[in-house]
Amino acid sequence: MTGGGLKDNRIIEFKEVTKVYGKGYGAVSALRGVDLCIDEGEFVAIMGPSGSGKSTCMNILGCLDMPSAGTYMFRDIDVGRLTRNQRALLRRHYQGFVFQGYNLLSRTSALENVELPLLYRGVSLRDRRQRALEALETVGLTGWESHTPGELSGGQQQRVAIARAIVTGPAVLLADEPTGNLDTVRSNEIMEVLIKLNRYKGITIVMITHEPDMAHYADRQVHFLDGLVVLDQENGGKG
């Protein structure tokens, strides 16, 4: 399958997307004609071995890279036809990002870390503080607002990173190995946070993971191998 539901519900669609790095004998085909559809509100886990194309797929989804051929549609907009500035605006206003490394400012409080995307948007101090407090509450960090990353556990740091990613109200959350640096207990806690965002906030989530237990939380698993989607299946249930 390539995504459920009606076409009008699609938020992401790849049509024969290819990505080639280099030229001539040195050319490497990272994606070799990928078709992929993701509906609004889905939670999709992308899996595959190193070099399978899953990271290239995520970079294109996040407008950090462009296909060599094929079409990437985001809410019926052909991303390939956008200028670099327009792609940056799409990324800023519609997408949130979570990484394996939390990428927090080490000397800055949790609250201030979460406020940063709003600061760049020119949101007033009062509004961004309120929205940051709400985001931290959503991820279960009420009471930890003034702590710096060094005063937080790995799981708490990832919660701050998630709060920072959702404080702008993105339609899609792109998570690249969000539990890669965490133990099993903390990993499951982070997945419960993502499930909450997906179920109750309606955020579409696309997550790269190499851990089958984490992928089980998603609605679907999409497996890449050698630049192709080789398996696209629904999970029996979340969590």
TILOMAR-721389 format. One record per residue (C-alpha): residue in three letters; residue number from 0; x, y, z. Coordinates in Angstrom, 3 decimals, always signed. Each point is the difference from the previous one (the first is absolute). Last residue first. Layout:
@residuo: ALA num: NUM east: X north: Y up: Z $
...
This chain:
@residuo: GLY num: 238 east: +1.557 north: +1.117 up: +21.575 $
@residuo: LYS num: 237 east: -1.999 north: +0.634 up: -3.114 $
@residuo: GLY num: 236 east: -1.864 north: -2.807 up: -1.724 $
@residuo: GLY num: 235 east: +0.294 north: -2.811 up: -2.538 $
@residuo: ASN num: 234 east: +2.602 north: +1.910 up: -1.943 $
@residuo: GLU num: 233 east: -0.687 north: +0.872 up: -3.616 $
@residuo: GLN num: 232 east: +2.396 north: -1.031 up: -2.731 $
@residuo: ASP num: 231 east: +2.368 north: +1.477 up: -2.543 $
@residuo: LEU num: 230 east: +2.827 north: -2.354 up: -1.015 $
@residuo: VAL num: 229 east: +2.732 north: +0.249 up: -2.647 $
@residuo: VAL num: 228 east: +0.096 north: +3.778 up: -0.379 $
@residuo: LEU num: 227 east: +3.035 north: +0.582 up: -2.203 $
@residuo: GLY num: 226 east: +3.408 north: +1.640 up: +0.353 $
@residuo: ASP num: 225 east: +1.915 north: -3.217 up: +0.694 $
@residuo: LEU num: 224 east: -2.436 north: -1.110 up: +2.692 $
@residuo: PHE num: 223 east: -2.683 north: +2.113 up: +1.669 $
@residuo: HIS num: 222 east: -2.705 north: -1.259 up: +2.361 $
@residuo: VAL num: 221 east: -3.173 north: +1.978 up: +0.672 $
@residuo: GLN num: 220 east: -1.742 north: -0.885 up: +3.252 $
@residuo: ARG num: 219 east: -3.491 north: +1.264 up: +0.647 $
@residuo: ASP num: 218 east: -2.197 north: +1.214 up: +2.842 $
@residuo: ALA num: 217 east: +3.047 north: +0.513 up: +2.222 $
@residuo: TYR num: 216 east: +0.692 north: -1.358 up: +3.492 $
@residuo: HIS num: 215 east: +1.427 north: -3.219 up: -1.466 $
@residuo: ALA num: 214 east: +2.856 north: +2.004 up: -1.488 $
@residuo: MET num: 213 east: +1.390 north: +0.464 up: +3.512 $
@residuo: ASP num: 212 east: +0.170 north: -3.740 up: +0.633 $
@residuo: PRO num: 211 east: +1.474 north: -0.544 up: -3.481 $
@residuo: GLU num: 210 east: +2.951 north: +2.315 up: +0.794 $
@residuo: HIS num: 209 east: +1.843 north: +1.430 up: -3.010 $
@residuo: THR num: 208 east: -2.098 north: +3.155 up: +0.060 $
@residuo: ILE num: 207 east: -0.936 north: +2.812 up: -2.348 $
@residuo: MET num: 206 east: -3.225 north: +1.704 up: +1.018 $
@residuo: VAL num: 205 east: -2.684 north: +1.761 up: -2.024 $
@residuo: ILE num: 204 east: -2.673 north: +1.511 up: +2.239 $
@residuo: THR num: 203 east: -3.207 north: +1.776 up: -1.054 $
@residuo: ILE num: 202 east: -1.140 north: +2.207 up: +2.873 $
@residuo: GLY num: 201 east: -3.659 north: -0.430 up: +0.976 $
@residuo: LYS num: 200 east: +0.517 north: +1.505 up: +3.448 $
@residuo: TYR num: 199 east: -1.732 north: -2.821 up: +1.886 $
@residuo: ARG num: 198 east: +1.029 north: -3.118 up: -1.856 $
@residuo: ASN num: 197 east: +3.279 north: +1.064 up: -1.601 $
@residuo: LEU num: 196 east: +1.281 north: +2.142 up: +2.842 $
@residuo: LYS num: 195 east: -0.976 north: -2.664 up: +2.538 $
@residuo: ILE num: 194 east: +1.678 north: -2.715 up: -2.080 $
@residuo: LEU num: 193 east: +3.159 north: +2.101 up: -0.127 $
@residuo: VAL num: 192 east: +0.002 north: +0.377 up: +3.788 $
@residuo: GLU num: 191 east: -0.577 north: -3.746 up: +0.390 $
@residuo: MET num: 190 east: +2.966 north: -0.580 up: -2.312 $
@residuo: ILE num: 189 east: +2.162 north: +2.168 up: +2.235 $
@residuo: GLU num: 188 east: -0.996 north: -2.051 up: +3.054 $
@residuo: ASN num: 187 east: +0.731 north: -3.224 up: -1.883 $
@residuo: SER num: 186 east: +3.484 north: +1.253 up: -0.795 $
@residuo: ARG num: 185 east: +0.548 north: +1.034 up: +3.621 $
@residuo: VAL num: 184 east: -0.739 north: -3.543 up: +1.191 $
@residuo: THR num: 183 east: +2.029 north: -1.645 up: -2.771 $
@residuo: ASP num: 182 east: +3.121 north: +2.112 up: +0.427 $
@residuo: LEU num: 181 east: +0.502 north: +3.171 up: -2.022 $
@residuo: ASN num: 180 east: +2.436 north: +1.274 up: -2.621 $
@residuo: GLY num: 179 east: -1.868 north: -1.313 up: -3.068 $
@residuo: THR num: 178 east: -3.461 north: +0.879 up: +1.333 $
@residuo: PRO num: 177 east: -0.719 north: +2.868 up: -2.424 $
@residuo: GLU num: 176 east: +1.625 north: -1.867 up: -2.920 $
@residuo: ASP num: 175 east: -0.866 north: +2.816 up: -2.449 $
@residuo: ALA num: 174 east: -3.405 north: +1.487 up: +0.861 $
@residuo: LEU num: 173 east: -1.855 north: +2.093 up: -2.578 $
@residuo: LEU num: 172 east: -3.099 north: +1.588 up: +1.555 $
@residuo: VAL num: 171 east: -2.626 north: +1.128 up: -2.494 $
@residuo: ALA num: 170 east: -2.784 north: +2.596 up: +0.279 $
@residuo: PRO num: 169 east: +2.157 north: +2.212 up: +2.192 $
@residuo: GLY num: 168 east: -1.428 north: +2.022 up: +2.924 $
@residuo: THR num: 167 east: +2.987 north: +2.307 up: +0.593 $
@residuo: VAL num: 166 east: +0.655 north: -1.483 up: +3.447 $
@residuo: ILE num: 165 east: +0.092 north: -3.523 up: -1.476 $
@residuo: ALA num: 164 east: +3.737 north: -0.312 up: -0.727 $
@residuo: ARG num: 163 east: +1.079 north: +1.829 up: +3.162 $
@residuo: ALA num: 162 east: -2.201 north: -2.305 up: +2.072 $
@residuo: ILE num: 161 east: +1.599 north: -2.984 up: -1.733 $
@residuo: ALA num: 160 east: +3.484 north: +1.302 up: +0.829 $
@residuo: VAL num: 159 east: -1.051 north: +0.569 up: +3.615 $
@residuo: ARG num: 158 east: -1.303 north: -3.581 up: +0.112 $
@residuo: GLN num: 157 east: +3.316 north: -1.179 up: -1.439 $
@residuo: GLN num: 156 east: +1.795 north: +1.765 up: +2.827 $
@residuo: GLN num: 155 east: -2.299 north: -1.674 up: +2.519 $
@residuo: GLY num: 154 east: +0.802 north: -3.418 up: -1.422 $
@residuo: GLY num: 153 east: +3.722 north: +0.714 up: +0.115 $
@residuo: SER num: 152 east: -0.277 north: +1.117 up: +3.614 $
@residuo: LEU num: 151 east: -0.099 north: +3.697 up: +0.853 $
@residuo: GLU num: 150 east: +2.333 north: +2.275 up: +1.953 $
@residuo: GLY num: 149 east: +2.498 north: +0.249 up: -2.840 $
@residuo: PRO num: 148 east: -2.870 north: +1.023 up: -2.304 $
@residuo: THR num: 147 east: -0.648 north: +3.099 up: +2.144 $
@residuo: HIS num: 146 east: -2.834 north: +0.031 up: +2.529 $
@residuo: SER num: 145 east: -2.334 north: +3.005 up: +0.251 $
@residuo: GLU num: 144 east: -3.028 north: -1.665 up: -1.616 $
@residuo: TRP num: 143 east: +0.184 north: -3.246 up: +1.965 $
@residuo: GLY num: 142 east: -3.205 north: +0.457 up: +2.019 $
@residuo: THR num: 141 east: -2.287 north: -1.014 up: -2.849 $
@residuo: LEU num: 140 east: +1.981 north: -2.416 up: -2.135 $
@residuo: GLY num: 139 east: -2.668 north: -2.474 up: -1.122 $
@residuo: VAL num: 138 east: +0.235 north: +0.380 up: -3.777 $
@residuo: THR num: 137 east: -3.209 north: +2.057 up: -0.212 $
@residuo: GLU num: 136 east: +1.028 north: +2.089 up: +3.018 $
@residuo: LEU num: 135 east: +3.210 north: +0.960 up: -1.789 $
@residuo: ALA num: 134 east: -2.035 north: +1.067 up: -3.042 $
@residuo: GLU num: 133 east: -2.378 north: +2.054 up: +2.168 $
@residuo: LEU num: 132 east: +2.903 north: +1.759 up: +1.711 $
@residuo: ALA num: 131 east: +1.519 north: +0.747 up: -3.410 $
@residuo: ARG num: 130 east: -3.301 north: +1.450 up: -1.235 $
@residuo: GLN num: 129 east: -0.278 north: +2.265 up: +3.031 $
@residuo: ARG num: 128 east: +3.614 north: +1.142 up: -0.263 $
@residuo: ARG num: 127 east: -0.386 north: +0.622 up: -3.743 $
@residuo: ASP num: 126 east: -3.073 north: +2.116 up: +0.572 $
@residuo: ARG num: 125 east: +1.458 north: +2.155 up: +2.762 $
@residuo: LEU num: 124 east: +3.337 north: +0.512 up: -1.721 $
@residuo: SER num: 123 east: -1.640 north: +1.054 up: -3.263 $
@residuo: VAL num: 122 east: +0.334 north: -2.248 up: -3.051 $
@residuo: GLY num: 121 east: +2.668 north: +1.176 up: -2.441 $
@residuo: ARG num: 120 east: +0.166 north: -3.249 up: -1.919 $
@residuo: TYR num: 119 east: +3.589 north: -0.649 up: +1.119 $
@residuo: LEU num: 118 east: -1.161 north: +0.429 up: +3.603 $
@residuo: LEU num: 117 east: -2.747 north: -2.529 up: -0.645 $
@residuo: PRO num: 116 east: +2.534 north: -2.613 up: -1.094 $
@residuo: LEU num: 115 east: +2.074 north: +0.781 up: +3.127 $
@residuo: GLU num: 114 east: -2.732 north: -0.258 up: +2.638 $
@residuo: VAL num: 113 east: +0.596 north: -3.705 up: +0.625 $
@residuo: ASN num: 112 east: +3.655 north: +0.583 up: +0.820 $
@residuo: GLU num: 111 east: -0.984 north: +2.919 up: +2.249 $
@residuo: LEU num: 110 east: -2.371 north: -2.199 up: +1.995 $
@residuo: ALA num: 109 east: +2.536 north: -2.800 up: +0.352 $
@residuo: SER num: 108 east: +2.561 north: +2.485 up: +1.263 $
@residuo: THR num: 107 east: +2.991 north: +1.088 up: -2.074 $
@residuo: ARG num: 106 east: +3.617 north: -0.843 up: +0.706 $
@residuo: SER num: 105 east: +0.017 north: -3.199 up: -2.050 $
@residuo: LEU num: 104 east: -1.978 north: +1.203 up: -3.004 $
@residuo: LEU num: 103 east: -1.900 north: -3.123 up: -1.036 $
@residuo: ASN num: 102 east: +0.840 north: -2.143 up: -3.025 $
@residuo: TYR num: 101 east: -1.701 north: -3.126 up: +1.433 $
@residuo: GLY num: 100 east: +2.218 north: -2.448 up: -1.803 $
@residuo: GLN num: 99 east: -2.295 north: -2.649 up: -1.478 $
@residuo: PHE num: 98 east: -1.919 north: +2.770 up: -1.752 $
@residuo: VAL num: 97 east: -3.436 north: +1.613 up: +0.196 $
@residuo: PHE num: 96 east: -1.294 north: +2.354 up: -2.707 $
@residuo: GLY num: 95 east: -3.236 north: +1.957 up: -0.407 $
@residuo: GLN num: 94 east: -1.655 north: +0.788 up: -3.303 $
@residuo: TYR num: 93 east: -2.756 north: +2.325 up: -1.240 $
@residuo: HIS num: 92 east: +1.128 north: +3.556 up: +0.631 $
@residuo: ARG num: 91 east: +3.794 north: -0.183 up: -0.036 $
@residuo: ARG num: 90 east: +0.352 north: -2.772 up: -2.581 $
@residuo: LEU num: 89 east: -2.511 north: +1.604 up: -2.356 $
@residuo: LEU num: 88 east: +1.730 north: +3.348 up: +0.481 $
@residuo: ALA num: 87 east: +3.389 north: -1.528 up: -0.793 $
@residuo: ARG num: 86 east: -1.501 north: -1.601 up: -3.101 $
@residuo: GLN num: 85 east: -1.287 north: +3.416 up: -1.063 $
@residuo: ASN num: 84 east: +3.439 north: +1.508 up: +0.504 $
@residuo: ARG num: 83 east: +1.633 north: -2.712 up: -2.112 $
@residuo: THR num: 82 east: -2.545 north: +0.587 up: -2.733 $
@residuo: LEU num: 81 east: -2.939 north: -2.351 up: -0.367 $
@residuo: ARG num: 80 east: -0.648 north: -2.058 up: -3.127 $
@residuo: GLY num: 79 east: +1.513 north: -3.157 up: +1.456 $
@residuo: VAL num: 78 east: -2.345 north: +0.261 up: +2.971 $
@residuo: ASP num: 77 east: -3.014 north: -0.625 up: -2.237 $
@residuo: ILE num: 76 east: -2.824 north: +1.130 up: +2.273 $
@residuo: ASP num: 75 east: -2.919 north: -2.420 up: +0.421 $
@residuo: ARG num: 74 east: +0.411 north: -0.061 up: +3.796 $
@residuo: PHE num: 73 east: +3.709 north: -0.746 up: -0.426 $
@residuo: MET num: 72 east: +0.763 north: -1.608 up: -3.366 $
@residuo: TYR num: 71 east: +3.438 north: -1.366 up: -0.857 $
@residuo: THR num: 70 east: +0.366 north: -0.848 up: -3.682 $
@residuo: GLY num: 69 east: +2.454 north: -2.077 up: -2.015 $
@residuo: ALA num: 68 east: +3.577 north: +0.743 up: -0.904 $
@residuo: SER num: 67 east: +3.229 north: +1.038 up: +1.732 $
@residuo: PRO num: 66 east: -2.075 north: +0.527 up: +3.124 $
@residuo: MET num: 65 east: +0.798 north: +2.991 up: +2.241 $
@residuo: ASP num: 64 east: +1.761 north: +0.220 up: +3.338 $
@residuo: LEU num: 63 east: -0.672 north: +1.708 up: +3.336 $
@residuo: CYS num: 62 east: -3.689 north: +0.340 up: -0.887 $
@residuo: GLY num: 61 east: -0.890 north: -2.124 up: +3.049 $
@residuo: LEU num: 60 east: -1.537 north: -2.739 up: -2.150 $
@residuo: ILE num: 59 east: +3.109 north: +0.076 up: -2.179 $
@residuo: ASN num: 58 east: +2.258 north: -0.464 up: +3.008 $
@residuo: MET num: 57 east: -2.240 north: -2.797 up: +1.306 $
@residuo: CYS num: 56 east: +0.202 north: -1.893 up: -3.298 $
@residuo: THR num: 55 east: +3.762 north: +0.396 up: -0.037 $
@residuo: SER num: 54 east: +0.064 north: -1.423 up: +3.534 $
@residuo: LYS num: 53 east: -2.093 north: -3.004 up: -1.076 $
@residuo: GLY num: 52 east: +2.074 north: -0.738 up: -3.100 $
@residuo: SER num: 51 east: +1.218 north: -3.512 up: +0.842 $
@residuo: GLY num: 50 east: +3.557 north: +1.112 up: +0.776 $
@residuo: SER num: 49 east: -0.133 north: -1.248 up: +3.583 $
@residuo: PRO num: 48 east: -2.716 north: -2.616 up: +0.354 $
@residuo: GLY num: 47 east: -3.712 north: +0.784 up: -0.250 $
@residuo: MET num: 46 east: -2.890 north: +1.494 up: +1.902 $
@residuo: ILE num: 45 east: -2.499 north: +2.836 up: -0.358 $
@residuo: ALA num: 44 east: -2.700 north: +0.156 up: +2.674 $
@residuo: VAL num: 43 east: -3.226 north: +1.764 up: -0.959 $
@residuo: PHE num: 42 east: -2.478 north: +1.670 up: +2.363 $
@residuo: GLU num: 41 east: -2.972 north: +1.229 up: -2.001 $
@residuo: GLY num: 40 east: -1.960 north: +3.157 up: +0.790 $
@residuo: GLU num: 39 east: -0.208 north: +1.340 up: -3.553 $
@residuo: ASP num: 38 east: +0.769 north: -2.818 up: -2.410 $
@residuo: ILE num: 37 east: +3.378 north: -1.187 up: -1.206 $
@residuo: CYS num: 36 east: +0.618 north: -1.146 up: -3.562 $
@residuo: LEU num: 35 east: +3.214 north: -1.567 up: -1.317 $
@residuo: ASP num: 34 east: +1.287 north: -0.884 up: -3.466 $
@residuo: VAL num: 33 east: +3.788 north: -0.246 up: -0.233 $
@residuo: GLY num: 32 east: +1.811 north: -0.195 up: -3.322 $
@residuo: ARG num: 31 east: +3.607 north: -0.869 up: +0.761 $
@residuo: LEU num: 30 east: +1.065 north: +1.918 up: +3.087 $
@residuo: ALA num: 29 east: +3.655 north: +0.217 up: +1.106 $
@residuo: SER num: 28 east: +1.340 north: -0.600 up: -3.500 $
@residuo: VAL num: 27 east: +3.753 north: +0.559 up: +0.218 $
@residuo: ALA num: 26 east: +1.936 north: +1.550 up: -2.878 $
@residuo: GLY num: 25 east: +3.779 north: -0.494 up: +0.053 $
@residuo: TYR num: 24 east: +0.149 north: -1.591 up: -3.434 $
@residuo: GLY num: 23 east: -1.683 north: +3.045 up: -1.498 $
@residuo: LYS num: 22 east: -1.385 north: +2.584 up: +2.365 $
@residuo: GLY num: 21 east: -0.448 north: +0.572 up: +3.720 $
@residuo: TYR num: 20 east: -3.041 north: -0.595 up: +2.196 $
@residuo: VAL num: 19 east: -3.177 north: -1.326 up: -1.599 $
@residuo: LYS num: 18 east: -3.436 north: +0.359 up: +1.535 $
@residuo: THR num: 17 east: -3.122 north: -1.496 up: -1.525 $
@residuo: VAL num: 16 east: -3.655 north: +0.634 up: +0.787 $
@residuo: GLU num: 15 east: -2.494 north: -1.963 up: -2.096 $
@residuo: LYS num: 14 east: -2.920 north: +1.906 up: +1.529 $
@residuo: PHE num: 13 east: +0.440 north: +0.892 up: +3.671 $
@residuo: GLU num: 12 east: -3.097 north: +1.238 up: +1.828 $
@residuo: ILE num: 11 east: -0.416 north: +1.755 up: +3.321 $
@residuo: ILE num: 10 east: -3.097 north: +1.571 up: +1.590 $
@residuo: ARG num: 9 east: -2.534 north: -2.341 up: -1.505 $
@residuo: ASN num: 8 east: -3.578 north: +0.347 up: +1.218 $
@residuo: ASP num: 7 east: -1.342 north: +1.148 up: -3.382 $
@residuo: LYS num: 6 east: +1.416 north: -3.218 up: -1.485 $
@residuo: LEU num: 5 east: -2.395 north: -2.046 up: +2.050 $
@residuo: GLY num: 4 east: +1.115 north: -2.322 up: +2.728 $
@residuo: GLY num: 3 east: +2.963 north: -2.301 up: +0.321 $
@residuo: GLY num: 2 east: +3.646 north: +0.270 up: -0.956 $
@residuo: THR num: 1 east: +2.150 north: -1.659 up: -2.614 $
@residuo: MET num: 0 east: -1.015 north: -3.623 up: +0.348 $
